[in-house]
């Protein structure tokens, strides 16, 4: 019986080696970086209503972040923020970092400070008038919208809209994440 050898052309071998090198390199890069933003930073920097630039960063590798996007002219957003205040009060010492991110533009941004103080929000209120950060997580730009991130900035959950019960469901999810992270 005659054996036949399959011939591999030099071009085929070179292509295979390049493809293999790319796949190995991509795998190495992915495994070497445990965080999208080294040093605990989430890669989010926005001004606060107090005029400070705030860079979101984890104090602890188990922190859970909730970014709630809203505007002064959005009634469902205001209802959601009121409920989020209670969730924040109960969990802020357990690793919850909640930020209310206003997308009010230049015509209504001046109302954000008064609104926030009148409502008594104790979580930080940030300004995203250009909707850069909102667009990162919700390209459609609909509000109310929240996103839950881990300490590395990985999206754990997001939700658009608001109806009664949404914050209770979010609180349950946050509790699960905080418990899981601390185990």
C-alpha positions as CSV (number, residue, x, y, z in Angstrom):
1,X,0.0,0.0,0.0
2,X,1.4,3.4,-1.0
3,X,1.4,6.1,1.6
4,X,0.7,9.6,0.5
5,X,1.9,12.6,2.4
6,X,-0.1,15.7,2.6
7,X,1.8,18.7,1.6
8,X,1.6,21.9,3.6
9,X,2.6,24.9,1.7
10,X,4.9,27.5,3.2
11,X,2.1,30.0,3.0
12,X,-0.2,27.7,4.9
13,X,2.4,27.1,7.6
14,X,3.1,30.8,7.9
15,X,-0.6,31.6,8.2
16,X,-1.1,28.9,10.8
17,X,1.9,30.1,12.9
18,X,0.6,33.7,12.8
19,X,-2.9,32.6,13.7
20,X,-1.6,30.5,16.6
21,X,0.7,33.3,17.8
22,X,-2.2,35.8,17.7
23,X,-4.5,33.4,19.7
24,X,-1.8,32.7,22.3
25,X,-0.9,36.4,22.6
26,X,-4.6,37.3,23.0
27,X,-5.0,34.7,25.7
28,X,-2.0,35.9,27.6
29,X,-3.1,39.5,27.5
30,X,-6.5,38.7,28.7
31,X,-5.2,36.6,31.6
32,X,-2.6,39.1,32.7
33,X,-5.1,41.9,33.2
34,X,-7.6,41.2,36.0
35,X,-9.0,44.7,35.8
36,X,-10.2,46.8,32.9
37,X,-8.9,49.8,34.8
38,X,-5.9,49.0,37.0
39,X,-5.6,50.4,40.5
40,X,-9.3,50.1,41.3
41,X,-10.3,52.9,39.0
42,X,-13.5,52.3,37.0
43,X,-12.3,54.8,34.3
44,X,-15.2,57.2,35.1
45,X,-14.5,60.8,36.0
46,X,-17.3,63.4,36.3
47,X,-17.9,66.6,38.2
48,X,-20.0,66.5,41.2
49,X,-22.7,69.1,42.1
50,X,-20.2,70.4,44.7
51,X,-17.8,71.3,41.9
52,X,-15.3,68.5,42.6
53,X,-14.0,66.1,39.9
54,X,-14.9,62.6,41.1
55,X,-13.0,59.5,39.8
56,X,-14.9,56.4,40.6
57,X,-12.6,53.9,42.3
58,X,-13.1,50.9,44.5
59,X,-11.9,51.2,48.1
60,X,-12.2,47.4,48.5
61,X,-12.1,44.7,45.8
62,X,-15.6,43.6,46.9
63,X,-17.3,47.0,46.4
64,X,-20.4,47.1,44.2
65,X,-21.3,50.3,42.2
66,X,-24.7,51.4,41.1
67,X,-24.8,54.3,38.6
68,X,-28.4,55.7,38.4
69,X,-28.8,58.0,35.4
70,X,-31.6,60.6,35.7
71,X,-32.7,64.2,34.9
72,X,-34.7,66.8,36.8
73,X,-37.4,66.7,34.1
74,X,-37.8,62.9,34.4
75,X,-40.6,62.1,36.9
76,X,-39.9,58.3,37.0
77,X,-36.2,59.1,37.6
78,X,-37.2,61.2,40.7
79,X,-39.3,58.4,42.1
80,X,-36.5,55.9,41.5
81,X,-33.9,58.1,43.3
82,X,-36.2,58.5,46.3
83,X,-36.3,54.7,46.6
84,X,-32.6,54.3,45.9
85,X,-31.9,56.6,48.9
86,X,-33.3,54.0,51.3
87,X,-31.3,51.2,49.6
88,X,-28.2,53.2,49.8
89,X,-28.7,54.1,53.5
90,X,-29.0,50.4,54.4
91,X,-26.0,49.2,52.4
92,X,-23.4,52.0,52.1
93,X,-21.4,50.6,55.0
94,X,-21.4,47.1,53.4
95,X,-19.7,48.1,50.2
96,X,-22.4,49.7,48.1
97,X,-21.2,52.8,46.1
98,X,-24.3,54.6,44.6
99,X,-24.0,57.5,42.3
100,X,-26.8,59.5,40.9
101,X,-25.6,60.7,37.5
102,X,-27.6,63.6,36.1
103,X,-27.8,64.0,32.3
104,X,-29.3,67.4,32.5
105,X,-28.0,69.7,29.8
106,X,-27.0,73.3,30.1
107,X,-30.6,74.5,30.1
108,X,-31.6,72.5,33.2
109,X,-28.3,71.6,34.9
110,X,-28.6,74.6,37.3
111,X,-31.7,72.9,38.8
112,X,-29.8,69.7,39.8
113,X,-28.1,71.2,42.9
114,X,-31.4,72.6,44.3
115,X,-33.3,69.4,43.5
116,X,-30.7,67.1,45.1
117,X,-30.5,69.2,48.3
118,X,-34.2,69.6,48.6
119,X,-34.7,65.8,48.3
120,X,-31.9,65.2,50.8
121,X,-29.8,62.8,48.8
122,X,-26.8,61.6,50.7
123,X,-25.2,59.7,47.9
124,X,-22.9,61.6,45.5
125,X,-24.7,63.4,42.6
126,X,-22.5,63.7,39.5
127,X,-23.0,65.6,36.2
128,X,-22.9,64.0,32.8
129,X,-24.4,66.8,30.7
130,X,-22.8,65.5,27.5
131,X,-24.1,61.9,28.3
132,X,-20.7,60.4,27.7
133,X,-20.9,58.0,30.5
134,X,-24.6,57.2,29.9
135,X,-23.7,56.4,26.3
136,X,-21.0,54.0,27.4
137,X,-23.5,51.8,29.1
138,X,-26.8,52.7,27.4
139,X,-26.2,53.9,23.8
140,X,-30.0,54.6,23.3
141,X,-29.7,57.1,26.1
142,X,-33.1,56.3,27.7
143,X,-33.7,57.2,31.3
144,X,-34.2,56.2,34.1
145,X,-31.4,53.8,33.7
146,X,-29.1,52.1,36.1
147,X,-26.0,49.9,35.7
148,X,-24.4,47.8,38.4
149,X,-20.6,47.4,38.2
150,X,-18.2,45.3,40.3
151,X,-14.9,46.8,41.7
152,X,-13.2,46.2,38.3
153,X,-15.8,48.0,36.3
154,X,-17.4,44.9,34.9
155,X,-21.1,45.3,34.2
156,X,-23.1,42.9,36.4
157,X,-26.5,44.2,35.5
158,X,-28.3,47.0,33.8
159,X,-32.0,48.2,33.7
160,X,-33.9,50.8,31.8
161,X,-37.2,52.2,33.0
162,X,-38.8,52.4,36.4
163,X,-41.9,50.8,38.0
164,X,-42.7,50.1,41.6
165,X,-40.7,47.1,42.8
166,X,-37.6,47.8,40.6
167,X,-35.5,49.1,43.5
168,X,-36.6,46.2,45.7
169,X,-35.4,43.8,43.0
170,X,-32.2,45.8,42.6
171,X,-31.6,45.7,46.4
172,X,-32.0,41.9,46.4
173,X,-29.4,41.7,43.6
174,X,-27.0,44.0,45.3
175,X,-27.4,42.0,48.6
176,X,-26.5,38.8,46.7
177,X,-23.4,40.5,45.1
178,X,-22.2,42.0,48.4
179,X,-22.7,38.6,50.1
180,X,-21.0,36.7,47.3
181,X,-18.0,39.1,47.2
182,X,-17.4,38.8,51.0
183,X,-17.5,35.0,51.1
